[in-house]
Amino acid sequence: MVYRGYVKDGRIELDNGGPLPEGVQVRIELVEPETRSGSAVHEPLGRKLLRHAGTATGLPADMSSNHDHYLYGMPKR
């Protein structure tokens, strides 16, 4: 039989709340949280993008202050 639950204040709380017989052996298996689609939760987008921070090469020296100029043709600041 499979019981589901969660850890609360360092103790395991069973969803169905049924007590288990004293001395019964159990096996605890950690489960990845699931999204609505049923697949495992992925790393947040911001964390993925941080892997690329500072890796661009060959950009103009004023790219950070004039990125709208280089991307959209706006006047330089």
ABEGO torsion letter per residue (X at the ends): XBBBBBBBGGBBBBAAGBBBBBGBBBBBBBBBBBBAAGBBBBBBAAAAAAAABGABBGBBAAAAAAAAAAAAGBBBX
